[in-house]
Amino acid sequence: MKKISRRDCLCSGLLLSGSLLLPKMAHAGAQREETLSDDVASLMRNAVNHVNPPRLMFAKPEEGARWLAAMSARLALFVPDDYARKRLLTNIHYESLRAGLDAQLVLGLIEVESRFRQYAISPVGARGLMQVMPFWANYIGKPEHNLFDVRTNLRYGCTILRHYRNVENGNMERALARYNGSLGRTVYSDAVIGAWQRRWQWA
């Protein structure tokens, strides 16, 4: 497989979604296919297919500006381009809060899953920033959905994580393990929580 620099994969991928970049492998696990009740599938489908323009979800604009500046500085390690970072962070914050999730925890998950590579593919076929398995499109989306599209991937990933948190009655460690397909083990959830604590916490 041809190697692609992180700058090429992140900046060009985020800014030029129509480019022909080759995907870069990710080494995360994968969600496991499961049977969803009609009610759960309907709720998840509505969440995935309901699209609004992304925006920072803060009570005061100055709080949003402070968060964006702080997170952008931290994300520079993975995404060198300032515009791409801020656009990505706005999408992450919007989709996380829309799903009732902590945006900083989602940042930790993305770091572990793909290291913010838009076109990452795992050995088992999980795709994009949040490493979403393609079978989810048949259950909660549409077969034509592009899981390498940043907003689509985030919307799926956040909806799936919220579903797993609900299944686990609010236990985020177990929800994270389900997300990774490693329920019963703590390596993955420890890695995500560790990334959150180390890099993404926000007072």
N, C-alpha and C positions, 0 to 999 in steps of 0.2 A: 504493500500500500504506500502510495506517495505521501511523504511527510509534508505537513503544512504548518507554518509558523503560527504561534498563538495569535499574533497580531492579525495575520491574514484571516484566520478562522473566525476570530471574534469581531474585528472591526468591519471587514468586508462582509462577513456574514450578517451582522446586525444591520449594517447600513444598506447593503445591496442584496436583498433577499433573493433576487433572481440570478445571482452569480452561480458558477458551476464548480464551486469548491468541493473537493472530496471530503467525506465525513471522517472524523477522527474517532478511534475506538475509545469507549469508556469501559470501566471495569466494575461498575456497580451491579447489583442484583436486578431483579425485575418483579413487578407485581404479578401475582398469580391469578390466572383466570378463575372466576367464581360465578356462581349463580346469584343474580340480583333479583329481589322481589320487584314486581311491577311498580310499586310506589317508589321504592328507592331509585330504580332506574329512571323513572319519570322525573324525579327531583334532580338527579344528577344531569340528565339530558337537558333540562331547562337551564341549569347553571352553565353548562358548556355552550349552549347555543344562544344564550342571552349576552349580546355584545354591546358594550358602551365604550365611549372614548376613555382611555385610562387617564387617571389623575391622582395626585397625592391626596390621601385621605386624612388630612389633619384639620383640627378645629380652627387653628390659626395659620395663615400662610407663612408666617415667620418660622413656626415650628417645622413646617414642611421644608422650608429652605435650609434650615439647620440640619435636619435629617439627611437631606439630599447631599449637602456638601460633605458631611461626615462619612456617609456610606460611599460616596463617589471616591473619596480619598482612599478608602479601604479596598474598593473594587478595582482600583488602578492596577493592582498586581496582576489581575486576570484580564482586564479590558483596558488597554492603554488609551483608547480614544475617548475624550471627555464627553462628546455628544452621545456616543453609543452607550456609555456608562449611565448617563442621566436618563436617557430614554428607557434603558433596560430597568433601572431602579424604579422608575415611575410605574412601569408595567408590573413589576414584582410587588410593589407596595399595593397597587390597586387590586390585583387579583388575589393577593393574600388576604387583605382585609375584607374583600367581597366574600371570601369563603370563610371568614371568621377565624383566620389563622394569624399567628405572629409573623410579620414580614421578616424579622431578623432570623427566626427559625427557618423560614423558607430559604433565605440566603445561605444559611448553613447547609441545608439539604442540597441546594444546587451546587455549592462548592464540592461536597462529597460526591454527588452523582456525576457531574460533568465538568467541574471546574470552569463553569460558565461558557462551555463550548456549545454553540447553537446547533452544530451539526454532529454532535457526538452520537455514536452508536455503540451499545454494549454488545458483548459476544452473544447474548441471547436475543438481540434485536430491539432493545429499548432505545428510544429516540429522544434527542434534543436535550435542552437544559435540565429538565426534571426527569429525564429518562422514562418516558411513558411508553408502555407496551402498546403495539398497534391494535391489539384486539379490543382495546377500550373504545375505539371509534365505532365498532359494531354495536356496542352496548349503550353508550351514552352520547354518541356524536353522530357523525356521518362518515361513510367510507372515504369520501373525498377530502376530509380534513387533513391538512398538512401538519404533522406533528413536529416538523422542523421550524414551522413558523413560531416566532417567539410568543406572541399573545396566545395562540392556540395551545401551545405546549404548557404555558403557565396556567391557563384556564383549566385544562385537563388535570395537570398535576395537583393543583390546589384543590380541585373538586374531589379527586381521588383521595388525597390525604385527609380531607375533612370527613369523607365517608368512612375511612378506616378509624379515625378518631371517634366517630359516632359508634362504630361497631365495638370499639374498645372502651366505651363509656367514659371518654375523656382522657384515658391513659395514653399520653403522647408517645411514651417509649415503646409501648406495644403497637401503636398506630404506625410509628416509623418502621418498626420491624416488619409489619405487614406490607407497608409500601415497598420495602426492599425485597419482599419474598423470603424473609428470614425470621419469621415468628418463632419464638422460643430461644433465640440467640440475641445477645445484646451488642455485638460488635458494631453493627451498623448504626443503631440508635445512639450508642456512645460516641461514634464518630461525628454524627450530625450535631448532637448536643455539644460535643467538644468544639466543633467549628463555630457554633453559635457563641459559646462562652469565650472563645479565644479571639474571635474577630468581629462578630456582628452584633453583640449586645448594645442596646441603646437605652440610656437612662431616661 
